[in-house]
Amino acid sequence: MLDPELLKILACPVCKTEVEYQREAQRILCRKCGRRYPVKDDIPIMLVEEAEHPPT
């Protein structure tokens, strides 16, 4: 499980917007641009190259 304090300071590296943790999917979702960043072994991988783009 991710540390709640860490979640408070995370932001999307592209648009600098607040993100939310989707525990079941093991990913971080940007609330503005929709990019989804993977979480591996409870570590958010907040790299633009690793992000999935929102479905169009």
MOPAC internal coordinates of N, CA, C and O (Angstrom, degrees):
PM7 1SCF
backbone

  N    0.0000 0     0.00 0     0.00 0    0    0    0
  C    1.4570 1     0.00 0     0.00 0    1    0    0
  C    1.5224 1   109.28 1     0.00 0    2    1    0
  O    1.2310 1   121.52 1   -39.67 1    3    2    1
  N    1.3198 1   114.69 1   140.33 1    3    2    1
  C    1.4578 1   119.70 1   179.55 1    5    3    2
  C    1.5278 1   110.97 1   -76.67 1    6    5    3
  O    1.2310 1   121.53 1   -33.99 1    7    6    5
  N    1.3064 1   114.68 1   146.01 1    7    6    5
  C    1.4603 1   122.01 1   178.40 1    9    7    6
  C    1.5302 1   108.82 1   -67.70 1   10    9    7
  O    1.2310 1   119.65 1   -54.11 1   11   10    9
  N    1.3372 1   118.28 1   125.89 1   11   10    9
  C    1.4690 1   120.87 1   179.52 1   13   11   10
  C    1.5316 1   113.22 1   -57.69 1   14   13   11
  O    1.2310 1   119.86 1   147.59 1   15   14   13
  N    1.3169 1   117.87 1   -32.41 1   15   14   13
  C    1.4660 1   121.01 1   178.52 1   17   15   14
  C    1.5248 1   110.77 1   -67.58 1   18   17   15
  O    1.2310 1   120.32 1   144.10 1   19   18   17
  N    1.3302 1   116.99 1   -35.90 1   19   18   17
  C    1.4586 1   121.16 1   176.83 1   21   19   18
  C    1.5282 1   109.76 1   -65.13 1   22   21   19
  O    1.2310 1   120.59 1   136.60 1   23   22   21
  N    1.3032 1   116.48 1   -43.40 1   23   22   21
  C    1.4639 1   120.65 1  -179.84 1   25   23   22
  C    1.5281 1   112.42 1   -60.56 1   26   25   23
  O    1.2310 1   120.35 1   148.45 1   27   26   25
  N    1.3219 1   116.94 1   -31.55 1   27   26   25
  C    1.4660 1   120.94 1  -179.98 1   29   27   26
  C    1.5210 1   112.43 1   -66.43 1   30   29   27
  O    1.2310 1   120.43 1   150.44 1   31   30   29
  N    1.3451 1   116.78 1   -29.56 1   31   30   29
  C    1.4718 1   119.54 1  -175.25 1   33   31   30
  C    1.5212 1   113.57 1  -101.14 1   34   33   31
  O    1.2310 1   119.74 1   170.81 1   35   34   33
  N    1.3328 1   118.10 1    -9.19 1   35   34   33
  C    1.4581 1   120.03 1   179.97 1   37   35   34
  C    1.5254 1   110.70 1   -72.35 1   38   37   35
  O    1.2310 1   121.50 1   -35.48 1   39   38   37
  N    1.3268 1   114.74 1   144.52 1   39   38   37
  C    1.4693 1   121.42 1   175.64 1   41   39   38
  C    1.5196 1   107.86 1  -144.83 1   42   41   39
  O    1.2310 1   120.65 1   -24.99 1   43   42   41
  N    1.2995 1   116.37 1   155.01 1   43   42   41
  C    1.4557 1   121.84 1   177.66 1   45   43   42
  C    1.5282 1   108.34 1   -62.91 1   46   45   43
  O    1.2310 1   119.62 1   -51.00 1   47   46   45
  N    1.3362 1   118.34 1   129.00 1   47   46   45
  C    1.4675 1   119.58 1  -179.92 1   49   47   46
  C    1.5280 1   113.29 1   -70.37 1   50   49   47
  O    1.2310 1   119.81 1   165.11 1   51   50   49
  N    1.3283 1   117.98 1   -14.89 1   51   50   49
  C    1.4614 1   120.79 1  -179.32 1   53   51   50
  C    1.5290 1   110.85 1   -87.10 1   54   53   51
  O    1.2310 1   120.56 1   124.95 1   55   54   53
  N    1.3317 1   116.54 1   -55.05 1   55   54   53
  C    1.4723 1   119.08 1  -174.11 1   57   55   54
  C    1.5312 1   113.47 1  -110.17 1   58   57   55
  O    1.2310 1   120.56 1  -179.20 1   59   58   57
  N    1.3282 1   116.53 1     0.80 1   59   58   57
  C    1.4832 1   122.70 1   175.19 1   61   59   58
  C    1.5175 1   113.09 1    62.01 1   62   61   59
  O    1.2310 1   120.42 1  -149.80 1   63   62   61
  N    1.3332 1   116.81 1    30.20 1   63   62   61
  C    1.4518 1   122.75 1  -177.55 1   65   63   62
  C    1.5185 1   110.57 1  -101.74 1   66   65   63
  O    1.2310 1   121.19 1   -21.47 1   67   66   65
  N    1.3118 1   115.32 1   158.53 1   67   66   65
  C    1.4563 1   122.82 1   177.40 1   69   67   66
  C    1.5334 1   110.97 1   -57.49 1   70   69   67
  O    1.2310 1   121.05 1   -33.97 1   71   70   69
  N    1.3312 1   115.60 1   146.03 1   71   70   69
  C    1.4646 1   121.12 1   179.76 1   73   71   70
  C    1.5197 1   110.06 1  -122.31 1   74   73   71
  O    1.2310 1   120.93 1   -15.53 1   75   74   73
  N    1.3297 1   115.82 1   164.47 1   75   74   73
  C    1.4627 1   120.32 1   176.17 1   77   75   74
  C    1.5213 1   109.21 1  -128.78 1   78   77   75
  O    1.2310 1   121.04 1   -32.07 1   79   78   77
  N    1.3149 1   115.61 1   147.93 1   79   78   77
  C    1.4545 1   122.45 1  -179.21 1   81   79   78
  C    1.5145 1   109.10 1   -92.12 1   82   81   79
  O    1.2310 1   120.60 1   -54.23 1   83   82   81
  N    1.3220 1   116.45 1   125.77 1   83   82   81
  C    1.4591 1   122.37 1   175.62 1   85   83   82
  C    1.5365 1   106.98 1  -106.21 1   86   85   83
  O    1.2310 1   121.19 1   -85.45 1   87   86   85
  N    1.3230 1   115.33 1    94.55 1   87   86   85
  C    1.4515 1   121.80 1  -171.85 1   89   87   86
  C    1.5277 1   112.72 1   -60.06 1   90   89   87
  O    1.2310 1   119.65 1   133.54 1   91   90   89
  N    1.3279 1   118.27 1   -46.46 1   91   90   89
  C    1.4649 1   121.38 1  -176.76 1   93   91   90
  C    1.5294 1   111.38 1   -62.06 1   94   93   91
  O    1.2310 1   120.58 1   141.02 1   95   94   93
  N    1.3134 1   116.51 1   -38.98 1   95   94   93
  C    1.4665 1   121.58 1  -178.72 1   97   95   94
  C    1.5261 1   112.23 1   -86.44 1   98   97   95
  O    1.2310 1   120.15 1   170.89 1   99   98   97
  N    1.3376 1   117.33 1    -9.11 1   99   98   97
  C    1.4648 1   123.16 1  -177.45 1  101   99   98
  C    1.5285 1   111.17 1    53.47 1  102  101   99
  O    1.2310 1   121.91 1  -122.57 1  103  102  101
  N    1.3355 1   113.96 1    57.43 1  103  102  101
  C    1.4508 1   119.09 1   177.53 1  105  103  102
  C    1.5243 1   110.59 1  -152.25 1  106  105  103
  O    1.2310 1   121.73 1   -16.95 1  107  106  105
  N    1.3164 1   114.30 1   163.05 1  107  106  105
  C    1.4582 1   123.61 1   175.37 1  109  107  106
  C    1.5264 1   106.38 1  -107.83 1  110  109  107
  O    1.2310 1   120.11 1   -51.35 1  111  110  109
  N    1.3125 1   117.39 1   128.65 1  111  110  109
  C    1.4602 1   122.43 1  -177.32 1  113  111  110
  C    1.5240 1   109.80 1  -111.53 1  114  113  111
  O    1.2310 1   120.97 1   -51.09 1  115  114  113
  N    1.3414 1   115.75 1   128.91 1  115  114  113
  C    1.4626 1   120.61 1   174.41 1  117  115  114
  C    1.5200 1   108.28 1   -78.77 1  118  117  115
  O    1.2310 1   120.45 1   -51.36 1  119  118  117
  N    1.2945 1   116.75 1   128.64 1  119  118  117
  C    1.4679 1   121.37 1  -178.05 1  121  119  118
  C    1.5246 1   113.10 1   -73.86 1  122  121  119
  O    1.2310 1   119.89 1   160.59 1  123  122  121
  N    1.3246 1   117.82 1   -19.41 1  123  122  121
  C    1.4659 1   120.09 1  -177.93 1  125  123  122
  C    1.5340 1   111.96 1   -96.94 1  126  125  123
  O    1.2310 1   120.17 1   120.86 1  127  126  125
  N    1.3315 1   117.29 1   -59.14 1  127  126  125
  C    1.4664 1   119.59 1  -173.69 1  129  127  126
  C    1.5250 1   113.14 1   -92.01 1  130  129  127
  O    1.2310 1   119.72 1   166.79 1  131  130  129
  N    1.3289 1   118.15 1   -13.21 1  131  130  129
  C    1.4572 1   121.42 1   175.73 1  133  131  130
  C    1.5191 1   115.56 1    84.07 1  134  133  131
  O    1.2310 1   119.90 1  -178.99 1  135  134  133
  N    1.3314 1   117.80 1     1.01 1  135  134  133
  C    1.4631 1   118.81 1   178.04 1  137  135  134
  C    1.5274 1   109.32 1   -63.06 1  138  137  135
  O    1.2310 1   121.76 1   -32.72 1  139  138  137
  N    1.3340 1   114.23 1   147.28 1  139  138  137
  C    1.4697 1   120.62 1  -179.26 1  141  139  138
  C    1.5185 1   108.42 1  -120.77 1  142  141  139
  O    1.2310 1   121.11 1   -57.36 1  143  142  141
  N    1.3219 1   115.49 1   122.64 1  143  142  141
  C    1.4631 1   122.39 1  -178.48 1  145  143  142
  C    1.5199 1   108.81 1  -105.76 1  146  145  143
  O    1.2310 1   120.37 1   -45.88 1  147  146  145
  N    1.3404 1   116.91 1   134.12 1  147  146  145
  C    1.4658 1   119.49 1  -177.68 1  149  147  146
  C    1.5259 1   112.53 1   -72.00 1  150  149  147
  O    1.2310 1   121.61 1   -25.38 1  151  150  149
  N    1.3257 1   114.53 1   154.62 1  151  150  149
  C    1.4642 1   121.77 1   172.32 1  153  151  150
  C    1.5261 1   105.54 1  -119.42 1  154  153  151
  O    1.2310 1   120.62 1   -59.62 1  155  154  153
  N    1.3380 1   116.42 1   120.38 1  155  154  153
  C    1.4614 1   121.90 1  -178.49 1  157  155  154
  C    1.5163 1   109.31 1  -122.03 1  158  157  155
  O    1.2310 1   120.89 1   -57.01 1  159  158  157
  N    1.3269 1   115.91 1   122.99 1  159  158  157
  C    1.4759 1   121.34 1  -178.31 1  161  159  158
  C    1.5225 1   111.38 1    53.78 1  162  161  159
  O    1.2310 1   120.72 1  -136.90 1  163  162  161
  N    1.3320 1   116.23 1    43.10 1  163  162  161
  C    1.4666 1   123.74 1   179.40 1  165  163  162
  C    1.5283 1   113.60 1    64.70 1  166  165  163
  O    1.2310 1   120.45 1  -157.14 1  167  166  165
  N    1.3253 1   116.74 1    22.86 1  167  166  165
  C    1.4632 1   121.55 1   177.75 1  169  167  166
  C    1.5270 1   108.30 1  -120.05 1  170  169  167
  O    1.2310 1   119.84 1   -62.45 1  171  170  169
  N    1.3326 1   117.91 1   117.55 1  171  170  169
  C    1.4628 1   119.76 1   177.86 1  173  171  170
  C    1.5291 1   110.49 1   -71.59 1  174  173  171
  O    1.2310 1   120.58 1   -50.07 1  175  174  173
  N    1.3209 1   116.50 1   129.93 1  175  174  173
  C    1.4560 1   122.36 1   178.87 1  177  175  174
  C    1.5316 1   106.72 1   -99.35 1  178  177  175
  O    1.2310 1   121.30 1   -87.59 1  179  178  177
  N    1.3172 1   115.11 1    92.41 1  179  178  177
  C    1.4667 1   121.38 1  -172.84 1  181  179  178
  C    1.5331 1   111.14 1   -95.12 1  182  181  179
  O    1.2310 1   120.60 1  -131.46 1  183  182  181
  N    1.3166 1   116.45 1    48.54 1  183  182  181
  C    1.4521 1   122.31 1   177.35 1  185  183  182
  C    1.5251 1   109.06 1  -102.43 1  186  185  183
  O    1.2310 1   120.50 1   -45.43 1  187  186  185
  N    1.3120 1   116.66 1   134.57 1  187  186  185
  C    1.4614 1   121.11 1  -178.36 1  189  187  186
  C    1.5248 1   109.93 1   -58.38 1  190  189  187
  O    1.2310 1   120.31 1   142.01 1  191  190  189
  N    1.3385 1   117.01 1   -37.99 1  191  190  189
  C    1.4667 1   121.12 1  -178.73 1  193  191  190
  C    1.5263 1   112.85 1   -65.61 1  194  193  191
  O    1.2310 1   119.86 1   156.56 1  195  194  193
  N    1.3260 1   117.87 1   -23.44 1  195  194  193
  C    1.4669 1   122.79 1  -178.57 1  197  195  194
  C    1.5243 1   112.48 1   -92.36 1  198  197  195
  O    1.2310 1   119.95 1   169.63 1  199  198  197
  N    1.3160 1   117.70 1   -10.37 1  199  198  197
  C    1.4644 1   121.71 1  -174.70 1  201  199  198
  C    1.5206 1   111.37 1   -74.69 1  202  201  199
  O    1.2310 1   121.45 1   -33.78 1  203  202  201
  N    1.3218 1   114.83 1   146.22 1  203  202  201
  C    1.4599 1   121.87 1   170.35 1  205  203  202
  C    1.5289 1   106.65 1   -94.40 1  206  205  203
  O    1.2310 1   121.01 1   -42.13 1  207  206  205
  N    1.3139 1   115.68 1   137.87 1  207  206  205
  C    1.4573 1   119.79 1   177.67 1  209  207  206
  C    1.5167 1   109.44 1   -82.10 1  210  209  207
  O    1.2310 1   120.40 1   -27.32 1  211  210  209
  N    1.3224 1   116.84 1   152.68 1  211  210  209
  C    1.4657 1   119.73 1   179.38 1  213  211  210
  C    1.5248 1   110.52 1   -64.65 1  214  213  211
  O    1.2310 1   120.71 1   -30.55 1  215  214  213
  N    1.3329 1   116.25 1   149.45 1  215  214  213
  C    1.4619 1   118.53 1   176.99 1  217  215  214
  C    1.5354 1   110.72 1   -63.67 1  218  217  215
  O    1.2310 1   120.97 1   -37.15 1  219  218  217
  N    1.3111 1   115.75 1   142.85 1  219  218  217
  C    1.4813 1   119.28 1  -178.83 1  221  219  218
  C    1.5084 1   110.98 1  -105.79 1  222  221  219
  O    1.2310 1   120.10 1   180.00 1  223  222  221

